Amino acid sequence: MANEFTWHEVKEEEKKEIEKKAKIIMDSFSKKIEKIDISKKNKEEETDSRRKNYENSAKINREIMFSNAREKNKDFIIAEKKKW
């Protein structure tokens, strides 16, 4: 069993067999994917969003980042260097 997975030179008949198997797999996948209707969206996806107010989210994140920082300058967080 392990021998069939080791490297060996592929003959023409093996190439054709591999191509046939790959085609069968791709065809069955494409048939299944055709059944999916991507035009329908969930109502929650259309209306609900993690970030509803884009202007305030950057400000809030900045405030949180600076409040959690140990050392900070006016506009910069001073990070530790090689202390871990």
C-alpha positions as CSV (number, residue, x, y, z in Angstrom):
1,M,0.0,0.0,0.0
2,A,2.7,2.5,0.9
3,N,4.5,1.5,-2.2
4,E,1.8,3.0,-4.5
5,F,2.3,6.5,-2.9
6,T,6.1,6.6,-3.3
7,W,7.6,8.4,-6.2
8,H,7.7,6.6,-9.4
9,E,7.7,7.5,-13.1
10,V,4.2,7.8,-14.3
11,K,3.3,5.9,-17.5
12,E,0.9,7.1,-20.1
13,E,-1.9,4.8,-19.1
14,E,-1.5,6.0,-15.5
15,K,-1.7,9.6,-16.6
16,K,-4.9,8.9,-18.5
17,E,-6.4,7.1,-15.5
18,I,-5.5,10.0,-13.3
19,E,-7.0,12.5,-15.7
20,K,-10.3,10.4,-15.9
21,K,-10.5,10.3,-12.1
22,A,-9.8,14.0,-11.8
23,K,-12.5,14.8,-14.4
24,I,-15.0,12.6,-12.6
25,I,-14.3,14.4,-9.3
26,M,-14.4,17.9,-10.9
27,D,-17.7,17.1,-12.7
28,S,-19.4,15.8,-9.6
29,F,-18.2,18.9,-7.7
30,S,-19.4,21.3,-10.3
31,K,-22.8,19.5,-10.4
32,K,-23.2,19.9,-6.6
33,I,-22.0,23.5,-6.7
34,E,-24.6,24.4,-9.4
35,K,-27.4,23.5,-7.0
36,I,-26.3,26.3,-4.6
37,D,-28.2,29.5,-5.1
38,I,-25.9,32.4,-4.3
39,S,-28.5,35.1,-5.1
40,K,-30.4,34.4,-1.9
41,K,-29.0,36.1,1.1
42,N,-30.0,35.7,4.7
43,K,-31.8,38.8,6.0
44,E,-29.5,38.9,9.0
45,E,-26.5,39.1,6.7
46,E,-27.9,42.1,4.9
47,T,-28.9,44.1,7.9
48,D,-26.6,43.0,10.7
49,S,-23.0,44.0,10.7
50,R,-20.3,43.9,13.3
51,R,-19.3,47.5,12.6
52,K,-22.3,49.7,12.3
53,N,-20.6,53.0,13.0
54,Y,-17.4,53.1,11.0
55,E,-16.3,56.5,12.2
56,N,-16.4,55.8,15.9
57,S,-15.0,52.3,15.7
58,A,-11.5,53.5,14.8
59,K,-11.6,56.0,17.7
60,I,-12.8,53.4,20.2
61,N,-10.2,50.9,19.1
62,R,-7.5,53.6,19.4
63,E,-8.7,54.6,22.9
64,I,-8.8,50.9,24.1
65,M,-5.3,50.3,22.6
66,F,-3.8,53.3,24.3
67,S,-5.5,52.6,27.7
68,N,-4.1,49.1,27.7
69,A,-0.5,50.1,26.8
70,R,2.1,50.2,29.5
71,E,4.2,52.9,28.0
72,K,2.9,55.5,25.6
73,N,3.8,58.8,24.0
74,K,1.4,61.3,22.6
75,D,0.6,59.3,19.5
76,F,2.7,56.2,19.9
77,I,2.8,53.1,21.9
78,I,6.3,52.3,23.2
79,A,6.6,48.5,22.8
80,E,8.9,46.3,24.8
81,K,12.0,45.1,23.0
82,K,13.5,41.6,23.6
83,K,12.1,41.3,27.1
84,W,10.2,38.1,26.6
